[in-house]
Amino acid sequence: MADHRIPVLLGGEHNATEGAVRALFERHRDLRVLVLDAHLDLRDEYAGDSRSHACATRRCADVVGMDRIAVMGIRSTSSGELEVAQDAGMAFATADRVREGGLQQVLEELLGSLGEGPLYLSIDLDVLDP
C-alpha cells in the first residue's frame, strides 16, 4: 500500500473486514477500528464457523486488540457478547444512546476512547434502522 493513499473496500460479507484490518495493521501498528453495526459481532464462533459474519468484530479484535475497537449503532446483541465487550472495556454505543445523546456527541466519545492513530471505518448496512 503506497503512502498517503486511502484504501476503500466495498461489498461482500462483513467477515471480509478481518482481511482488510489485518493488511492495514501490518503497515499501521497503531490502527484503530470504528464499526457501525446493529450487532456487536463478538461471537467466537457462530454455527461452527469462527469466520462467520457474527464474529467479524471479534476477529478484528484478535488483530488490533479490543481496546482499539469501538462499535456504534447496536440494536441487538447476545448477553455473552455484551459481557465480552464490557469485560474488555471495549467502547460501544447502542442505537438508543445515539438517538438520545446525538450522533456527533456519541461519535466524538467513541473516537476519543480510541485515541490517536489511523482509523479503519467498517460499515455493516444493518446499522441503518429500518
C-alpha positions, 0 to 999 in steps of 0.5 A: 500500500503506497503512502498517503493513499486511502484504501476503500473496500466495498461489498461482500460479507462483513467477515471480509473486514478481518482481511482488510484490518489485518493488511492495514495493521501490518503497515499501521501498528497503531490502527484503530477500528470504528464499526457501525453495526446493529450487532456487536459481532463478538461471537467466537464462533457462530454455527461452527464457523469462527469466520462467520459474519457474527464474529467479524468484530471479534476477529478484528479484535484478535488483530488490533486488540479490543481496546482499539475497537469501538462499535456504534449503532447496536440494536441487538446483541447476545448477553455473552457478547455484551459481557465480552465487550464490557469485560474488555472495556471495549467502547460501544454505543447502542442505537438508543444512546445515539438517538438520545445523546446525538450522533456527533456527541456519541461519535466524538466519545467513541473516537476519543476512547480510541485515541490517536492513530489511523482509523479503519471505518467498517460499515455493516448496512444493518446499522441503518434502522429500518 
